[in-house]
Amino acid sequence: MADSPTVGSDRILTANLDALARRDPALADRIRRGGTNTRLAIVPSRSGAPTAVLRPARDAGSEVWLHSRYDPRREADRIVAGMAQGATCVCIGFGAGWVPRAYLNRVRYASVVVFEPDVAALRIALATDDAFAGVLATGRLRLCETRDELALGIAEVHQAAIADGIVSHELSGRDRNEPDLFRAARGTVQEASRRQAAEYATIRRFGVAWFTHTVANSALMDAHRQARASGDLVARLEGPATVVAAGPSLDTYLESGRHLPGPLVAVDTAVPALLARGIHPTVVVSLDPQGWSVLHFRRRLPENVLLVADPGVSPRVFASARTTLVVSSAHPLHRLMQHHGVTLPTVFAAPETVTEAAVDIAGVSGTPGTLLGADGAYPAGATYARGTYHHLLAQQRQRRLAPLDDFFARQVYPRVPLVTDADSDRPVFATSEMADARRRTEHRLAAPGVPLVVPPSGDRETTVTKFWAVHRDRLRNAATRVTGDAWSTPELIAAIGSHGMAHLPVLAALRHRVRRGLGRDLPESLRRALDSGGAVAVRETLMHIGTSVPRLLRPSNI
């Protein structure tokens, strides 16, 4: 970007808004029509560079300088020099844009997300420097007017699988004048960062398994079988359903002798406990690609049970059921398969746990149901109901000096604090994340009606085998478009497209493996690229996956 912007020009404003319209036409239009009804003024500083000042409201108070009144360029360089170097910088408040400008100049591959609720102020600021146009057009500079746009902007601009780190900067003058708004904006940034960290921890752990299991399960995803199974699911779930999770409170309910009402939708963890008591669930839900999910299916499911499973679960889970409905969750590869005509019904509304997904399945009937075994805590000295795999494991490992309770205690103490359960006034082990999950689940149960969306067949319908043939070629083409290594995340996303984006979970998992000193089975060039990160890691990973698909699709590997 240019280091010496000039003040106030309709030509500059038009160039910037035309560039912004390529990425966000709605915001560009709002800024274009936003007028100048704002307290912000752009004025020359002592050095001649434009600086920003907030005029007092209704002649009350004093003016507030948002940047140095002497040399805002040098001030911004000093601020940025003291910031950690991250892949994404989040700025709360824009002013004349000096800190975003300095950060983008300092780190070629960086991106900046700006929260600025004053559209009129943005209009004035964007008339100062036409060099903003380049970074607005590529997406390296993302402007957000609302907190919802801010959360979305961070999620789209920052991809932890590609590059690490989010840093932030607050324009202190704006913060002092609108403390509540900017406090809320800080909370949005913190929540967005937390969600990204949680999602990254998941994909780096399971990214490779998701991919390899999806390839292995491809032979089972026949379009006609899927259509029949979709109708079967709806027919089975007429009337209020009972969702069965695997918490210890399930024991209390079952031992009371009460009948389990309506169709039963069970999470995979609860399956052994139900089958051990002679209870056959109507539907079983399994989403996780992790290895121990197989241990919930050591007994083959009865013939009358429908398995609803993510394409990325272990093939051995698929083998445990006579009838399976393969459904798409939020994985980008599965959404891509849907887009290309593979019949993968969608029934989940972005669940964070398998219990939430089971509630969504039960909600297909559109009527409120019952939730059992979702404790949101570890009560009564146990973590799972009797008969589950985890409880059987505890029984096998107990001995005179380490009884059953000791096994469960070591799973939660001291990592999980002891708190008082608001419903029963009894002490339980729980975390804020567990409480949040329980609230989310109860909210979903109280508002059922998640639709079962079956992608339309017809001209776009295709087989999974045809999808993989197209996908392999698109991956290779995406990799060849990434040259050099100084690419920002938005530029990389635009270059690799949806086919490349579908494998960011694999990239995250391989990077994590290499950084832990593992991955000796990977080619040397790929290990070096993953250690470097950025564009070179993206390019080499896509090339590796593109060459691996034909081998993985051989019948001997399925």
C-alpha positions in Angstrom: 0.0 0.0 0.0 1.0 3.6 -0.5 2.7 5.3 2.5 1.6 8.9 1.7 -2.2 9.1 1.3 -3.9 12.4 0.2 -6.9 14.0 1.8 -10.4 14.0 0.3 -11.2 13.1 -3.2 -14.4 11.8 -4.9 -12.1 9.9 -7.4 -10.4 8.1 -4.5 -13.7 7.3 -2.8 -15.1 5.9 -6.1 -12.0 3.7 -6.7 -12.2 2.3 -3.1 -15.9 1.6 -3.2 -15.7 -0.1 -6.6 -13.0 -2.4 -5.2 -15.1 -3.1 -2.1 -18.1 -3.9 -4.2 -16.3 -6.9 -5.7 -16.3 -8.5 -2.2 -19.2 -6.8 -0.4 -21.5 -4.9 -2.8 -24.1 -4.3 0.0 -21.7 -2.5 2.3 -20.2 -0.6 -0.6 -23.7 0.7 -1.5 -24.4 1.6 2.1 -21.2 3.6 2.3 -21.8 5.2 -1.0 -25.2 6.5 0.2 -24.0 7.1 3.8 -23.5 10.9 3.5 -21.2 12.8 5.9 -23.4 12.9 9.1 -20.6 12.0 11.4 -18.4 13.6 14.0 -15.3 12.3 12.3 -13.1 14.7 10.4 -9.9 14.0 8.4 -7.5 16.8 8.7 -3.8 17.3 7.9 -1.3 16.6 10.7 1.8 18.6 11.4 3.8 16.3 9.1 1.3 16.8 6.4 -0.2 13.2 6.5 -3.9 13.1 7.2 -5.1 12.3 10.7 -8.5 11.8 12.2 -10.3 13.7 15.0 -13.7 13.3 16.6 -15.5 16.6 17.0 -17.4 17.1 20.3 -21.1 16.2 20.2 -23.4 19.3 20.4 -20.5 21.5 21.5 -20.1 19.4 24.6 -16.7 18.0 25.7 -13.6 18.3 23.8 -12.3 16.9 20.5 -10.6 13.5 20.5 -7.6 12.8 18.3 -7.8 9.2 17.0 -4.2 9.3 15.7 -1.2 11.5 16.4 -1.8 15.1 15.4 1.9 15.4 14.6 2.9 12.2 12.6 0.2 9.5 12.4 2.3 7.4 10.0 5.2 7.1 12.5 2.8 6.4 15.3 1.1 3.6 13.4 4.5 2.0 12.5 5.4 2.1 16.2 2.1 0.5 17.2 2.4 -2.3 14.6 6.1 -2.9 15.5 4.9 -3.7 19.1 2.3 -6.1 18.0 2.8 -9.9 17.6 3.0 -10.9 13.9 -0.1 -12.8 13.1 -1.9 -13.9 10.0 -4.9 -11.7 10.8 -5.2 -8.4 12.6 -8.6 -7.4 14.0 -9.0 -3.6 14.4 -11.9 -2.2 16.4 -12.3 1.3 14.9 -10.9 2.5 11.6 -10.2 6.3 11.9 -8.1 7.2 9.0 -6.9 3.7 8.5 -3.4 4.1 9.7 -3.0 0.9 11.7 -4.6 -1.4 9.1 -2.4 0.3 6.5 0.8 -0.2 8.5 0.0 -3.8 9.3 -0.7 -4.7 5.7 2.5 -3.0 4.7 4.5 -4.8 7.3 3.3 -8.4 6.7 2.7 -9.2 3.0 0.6 -12.3 3.7 -1.5 -10.7 6.5 -5.1 -9.7 6.4 -7.0 -7.1 8.5 -10.6 -7.2 9.6 -12.0 -3.8 10.8 -15.1 -3.2 12.9 -16.4 0.3 12.2 -20.1 0.9 12.9 -20.1 4.5 11.6 -20.7 4.1 7.8 -20.4 7.9 7.3 -17.0 7.8 9.0 -15.9 5.0 6.6 -17.0 7.1 3.7 -14.8 10.0 4.7 -11.8 7.7 5.5 -12.0 5.9 2.2 -11.7 9.2 0.4 -8.1 9.6 1.7 -6.1 6.8 -0.1 -6.8 5.0 -3.3 -4.2 2.4 -2.3 -7.0 0.9 -0.1 -8.6 -0.3 -3.4 -6.0 -3.1 -3.9 -6.4 -4.7 -0.5 -10.2 -4.3 -0.5 -10.5 -6.1 -3.9 -8.3 -9.0 -2.8 -10.1 -9.3 0.6 -6.9 -8.6 2.6 -8.8 -5.6 4.1 -12.3 -6.6 5.3 -14.7 -3.9 6.6 -17.5 -4.8 9.0 -20.3 -2.5 10.1 -22.1 -4.8 12.6 -20.9 -7.3 15.1 -22.4 -10.2 13.1 -20.4 -9.1 10.1 -17.3 -8.9 12.3 -17.8 -12.5 13.5 -18.4 -13.7 9.9 -15.4 -11.6 8.6 -13.0 -13.3 11.1 -14.3 -16.7 10.2 -13.9 -16.1 6.5 -10.6 -14.2 6.5 -8.7 -16.2 9.1 -8.1 -19.9 8.5 -5.9 -21.4 11.2 -5.1 -24.4 9.0 -3.3 -22.1 6.6 -1.6 -19.6 8.9 -1.4 -19.1 12.6 -2.3 -16.1 14.8 -4.9 -13.4 15.4 -3.8 -10.1 16.9 -6.0 -7.1 17.7 -5.9 -3.4 18.1 -8.5 -0.9 19.5 -8.7 2.7 18.5 -8.8 4.1 22.0 -10.5 7.4 21.1 -13.5 5.5 19.7 -13.6 3.2 22.6 -13.8 6.0 25.1 -16.7 7.6 23.3 -18.8 4.4 22.8 -17.7 2.1 25.5 -20.7 -0.3 25.5 -20.5 -0.8 21.7 -16.8 -1.4 21.7 -16.9 -3.7 24.7 -19.4 -5.8 22.9 -17.2 -5.8 19.8 -14.3 -7.1 21.9 -16.5 -9.9 23.2 -17.4 -10.8 19.6 -13.7 -11.0 18.7 -13.0 -13.2 21.7 -15.9 -15.5 21.0 -14.9 -15.8 17.3 -11.3 -16.6 18.3 -12.6 -19.2 20.8 -14.7 -20.9 18.2 -11.9 -20.9 15.7 -9.5 -22.4 18.2 -12.1 -25.2 19.1 -12.8 -25.9 15.4 -9.1 -26.0 14.6 -8.4 -28.4 17.5 -11.1 -30.7 16.1 -10.0 -30.7 12.5 -6.3 -31.0 13.3 -7.1 -34.1 15.3 -9.5 -35.8 12.9 -8.8 -34.2 9.5 -7.0 -37.1 7.9 -9.5 -39.7 9.3 -12.4 -37.7 7.9 -10.8 -37.7 4.5 -9.7 -41.4 4.4 -12.9 -42.7 5.9 -15.0 -40.7 3.4 -13.0 -42.2 0.5 -13.4 -45.7 2.0 -17.2 -45.2 2.5 -17.7 -43.8 -1.0 -18.8 -47.2 -2.3 -21.8 -47.2 0.2 -23.1 -43.8 -0.8 -25.4 -44.9 -3.6 -27.9 -42.2 -4.7 -31.0 -44.5 -4.9 -30.3 -46.1 -1.6 -29.9 -42.7 0.0 -33.3 -41.5 -1.3 -35.0 -44.6 0.1 -33.3 -44.2 3.5 -34.3 -40.5 3.7 -38.0 -41.5 3.4 -37.5 -44.3 5.8 -36.1 -41.8 8.4 -39.1 -39.5 8.2 -41.5 -42.5 8.4 -39.9 -43.9 11.5 -40.0 -40.6 13.4 -43.7 -39.8 13.4 -44.7 -38.2 16.7 -42.6 -37.0 19.7 -39.2 -38.8 19.8 -37.0 -39.5 22.8 -33.3 -38.6 22.4 -31.1 -40.9 24.4 -27.6 -39.8 25.4 -25.1 -41.8 27.5 -24.8 -39.8 30.8 -25.1 -41.4 34.2 -28.7 -40.1 34.6 -29.8 -42.6 32.0 -29.2 -45.4 34.6 -31.6 -43.6 37.0 -34.3 -43.4 34.4 -34.0 -47.0 33.2 -33.9 -48.4 36.7 -37.1 -46.6 37.6 -39.0 -48.9 35.3 -40.5 -46.1 33.3 -41.2 -46.7 29.7 -39.1 -44.9 27.0 -41.8 -42.9 25.1 -42.1 -42.6 21.3 -39.4 -43.5 18.7 -35.9 -43.6 20.2 -33.0 -41.6 18.7 -29.8 -42.7 20.4 -26.3 -41.3 20.2 -23.7 -44.0 19.4 -22.2 -43.9 22.9 -25.5 -45.0 24.4 -26.1 -48.0 22.1 -24.3 -50.7 24.2 -26.2 -49.6 27.3 -29.6 -49.9 25.5 -28.9 -53.2 23.7 -27.6 -54.7 27.0 -31.1 -54.0 28.5 -32.9 -55.4 25.4 -33.9 -51.9 24.2 -33.7 -51.4 20.4 -33.4 -47.7 19.4 -35.3 -46.6 16.3 -32.4 -44.5 15.0 -28.7 -44.4 16.0 -26.6 -41.3 15.2 -22.8 -41.5 14.7 -20.7 -38.5 13.5 -17.2 -38.9 14.8 -14.3 -40.3 12.8 -12.3 -41.1 16.0 -11.2 -44.7 16.4 -13.0 -45.5 19.6 -16.4 -44.9 17.9 -16.1 -48.4 16.6 -16.2 -49.7 20.1 -19.8 -48.6 20.5 -20.7 -51.0 17.8 -19.0 -54.2 19.0 -22.4 -55.9 18.5 -24.1 -55.5 15.1 -27.2 -53.3 15.3 -30.5 -55.2 15.1 -32.0 -55.3 11.6 -34.8 -52.9 12.4 -32.4 -50.0 13.5 -31.6 -47.2 11.1 -28.0 -45.8 11.3 -27.7 -42.1 10.5 -24.0 -41.5 9.9 -21.5 -38.9 8.7 -19.6 -40.0 5.6 -16.4 -39.7 7.7 -17.1 -42.3 10.3 -15.1 -45.5 10.4 -16.1 -48.0 7.7 -16.5 -50.5 10.5 -19.3 -48.4 11.9 -21.0 -48.6 8.5 -20.6 -52.3 8.6 -22.4 -52.6 11.9 -25.8 -51.7 10.4 -28.1 -53.3 7.8 -29.6 -49.9 6.7 -27.6 -46.6 6.8 -28.5 -43.1 5.9 -25.4 -41.1 5.1 -26.0 -37.4 5.9 -23.8 -34.4 5.3 -22.6 -32.4 8.3 -20.6 -29.2 8.1 -17.4 -30.8 6.6 -16.4 -28.8 3.5 -15.6 -32.0 1.5 -19.1 -33.4 2.1 -20.7 -30.1 1.2 -18.7 -30.1 -2.0 -19.9 -33.6 -2.8 -23.5 -32.3 -2.4 -22.8 -29.4 -4.7 -21.6 -31.7 -7.4 -24.7 -33.8 -7.3 -23.9 -36.6 -4.8 -27.1 -37.4 -2.9 -26.2 -36.5 0.7 -29.2 -35.3 2.7 -28.6 -32.5 5.3 -30.4 -32.6 8.6 -28.1 -30.9 11.1 -28.0 -27.2 12.0 -24.3 -26.9 12.8 -24.2 -29.2 15.8 -21.2 -29.1 18.1 -21.9 -32.5 19.8 -23.5 -35.8 18.6 -26.3 -35.2 21.1 -27.2 -31.9 19.4 -27.2 -33.8 16.1 -29.5 -36.5 17.6 -31.9 -33.8 18.7 -31.9 -32.4 15.2 -32.7 -35.9 13.8 -35.6 -36.2 16.3 -36.8 -32.7 15.2 -37.6 -34.0 11.7 -41.0 -34.9 13.1 -41.6 -31.3 14.1 -42.8 -32.0 17.6 -41.0 -31.5 20.9 -39.6 -34.7 22.4 -37.8 -35.9 25.5 -34.1 -35.8 26.3 -32.5 -38.5 28.5 -28.9 -38.9 29.6 -27.6 -35.5 28.6 -26.4 -34.4 32.0 -24.2 -31.5 31.1 -22.1 -32.6 34.1 -20.5 -35.7 35.7 -22.9 -36.5 38.7 -22.7 -39.3 41.2 -19.1 -40.2 40.7 -19.5 -41.5 37.1 -19.0 -40.1 33.6 -21.2 -42.6 31.5 -24.1 -44.9 32.1 -23.6 -48.6 32.9 -23.2 -50.8 29.9 -21.5 -48.1 27.7 -18.0 -48.8 26.4 -16.5 -46.3 28.8 -18.2 -48.0 31.8 -17.1 -51.5 30.7 -13.6 -50.2 30.3 -13.7 -48.9 33.9 -14.9 -52.3 35.1 -12.1 -54.1 33.3 -9.4 -51.8 34.8 -10.7 -51.7 38.4 -8.7 -53.5 41.1 -8.6 -53.5 44.9 -6.5 -50.3 45.2 -8.2 -48.6 42.2 -11.9 -49.2 42.3 -14.5 -48.1 39.7 -14.9 -44.7 41.2 -11.2 -44.1 41.0 -11.2 -44.6 37.3 -13.9 -42.0 36.8 -12.3 -39.6 39.2 -9.1 -39.6 37.3 -11.0 -38.7 34.1 -12.3 -35.5 35.6 -10.1 -34.4 38.5 -8.5 -31.9 38.7 -9.3 -30.8 35.1 -13.0 -30.4 35.8 -14.2 -28.2 38.7 -16.7 -29.3 41.3 -19.8 -27.1 41.2 -23.4 -27.1 42.5 -26.0 -28.4 40.1 -28.8 -25.7 39.9 -31.5 -28.3 39.4 -30.7 -30.6 42.3 -28.4 -28.7 44.6 -26.0 -31.6 44.5 -22.2 -31.2 43.8 -21.3 -32.3 40.3 -18.2 -32.0 38.1 -18.8 -29.6 35.3 -17.2 -27.0 33.0 -18.7 -23.9 31.4 -18.4 -25.7 28.0 -20.5 -28.6 29.3 -23.1 -26.2 30.6 -23.2 -24.4 27.3 -23.6 -27.7 25.4 -26.5 -28.6 27.7 -28.2 -25.2 27.1 -27.8 -25.5 23.4 -29.2 -29.0 23.4 -32.3 -28.0 25.5 -32.9 -25.0 23.2 -32.8 -27.2 20.1 -35.2 -29.7 21.7 -37.7 -26.9 22.6 -37.7 -25.6 19.0 -37.9 -28.7 16.8 -38.5 -28.8 13.1 -35.1 -29.0 11.5 -35.9 -30.0 7.9 -34.5 -33.0 6.2 -33.0 -31.5 3.0 -32.4 -33.9 0.2 -30.5 -32.4 -2.7 -32.6 -32.6 -5.9 -31.8 -35.3 -8.4 -31.9 -34.9 -12.2 -29.2 -33.5 -14.5 -26.9 -32.7 -11.6 -27.1 -36.1 -9.9 -23.8 -38.0 -10.1 -22.1 -41.0 -8.6 -19.4 -40.7 -6.0 -16.9 -42.3 -8.3 -17.5 -39.6 -11.0 -17.1 -36.9 -8.3 -13.7 -38.2 -7.2 -12.5 -38.1 -10.9 -13.5 -34.5 -11.3 -12.2 -33.6 -7.8 -8.8 -35.0 -8.4 -8.3 -32.9 -11.6 -9.6 -29.7 -9.9 -7.2 -30.2 -7.0 -4.2 -30.4 -9.3 -5.3 -27.3 -11.1 -5.8 -25.5 -7.8 -2.3 -26.4 -6.7 -0.7 -25.1 -9.9 -2.4 -21.7 -9.4 -0.5 -21.2 -6.1 2.9 -19.9 -7.0 5.5 -18.3 -4.6 4.8 -18.1 -0.9 3.7 -14.5 -0.1 -0.1 -15.1 -0.3 -2.6 -13.8 2.1 -5.4 -16.2 3.3 -8.2 -14.5 1.2 -5.9 -14.6 -1.9 -5.2 -18.3 -1.2 -8.9 -19.1 -0.7 -9.7 -17.4 -4.0 -7.0 -19.3 -5.8 -7.7 -22.8 -4.6 -11.5 -22.5 -4.7 -14.0 -24.9 -3.1 -12.1 -28.0 -4.1 -9.0 -26.8 -2.3 -10.9 -25.5 0.7 -12.4 -28.9 1.2 -9.1 -30.2 2.3 -8.1 -27.6 4.9 -8.9 -30.2 7.7 -6.3 -32.5 6.1 -3.8 -29.7 5.9 -4.4 -28.8 9.6 -4.0 -32.4 10.7 -0.8 -32.9 8.7 0.7 -29.6 9.9 0.0 -30.6 13.5 1.6 -34.1 13.0 4.8 -32.6 11.5 5.1 -30.0 14.2 5.0 -32.8 16.8 7.9 -34.5 15.1 5.7 -37.1 13.4 4.8 -37.7 9.8 7.9 -39.6 8.8 5.7 -41.5 6.3 5.1 -38.3 4.4 7.3 -37.2 1.4 10.2 -35.0 2.5 9.1 -32.1 0.3 5.7 -32.2 1.9 7.1 -32.3 5.4 9.3 -29.2 4.7 6.3 -27.4 3.2 4.1 -28.2 6.2 6.7 -27.0 8.6 6.9 -23.7 6.7 3.1 -23.2 6.5 1.3 -20.7 4.3 1.0 -21.0 0.5 3.7 -23.6 0.1 2.0 -25.9 2.6 -1.3 -25.5 0.8 0.2 -26.2 -2.6 2.1 -29.3 -1.6 -0.8 -30.7 0.4 -3.2 -30.4 -2.5 -0.8 -32.1 -4.8 -0.3 -34.9 -2.3 -4.1 -35.5 -1.9 -4.6 -35.3 -5.7 -2.1 -38.1 -6.3 -3.4 -40.1 -3.3 -7.1 -40.3 -4.4 -6.7 -42.9 -7.2 -4.7 -45.2 -4.9 -7.2 -44.8 -2.0 -10.2 -45.6 -4.4 -8.8 -49.0 -5.4 -11.2 -51.8 -4.4 -8.6 -53.3 -2.2 -8.5 -50.2 -0.1 -12.3 -49.9 0.3 
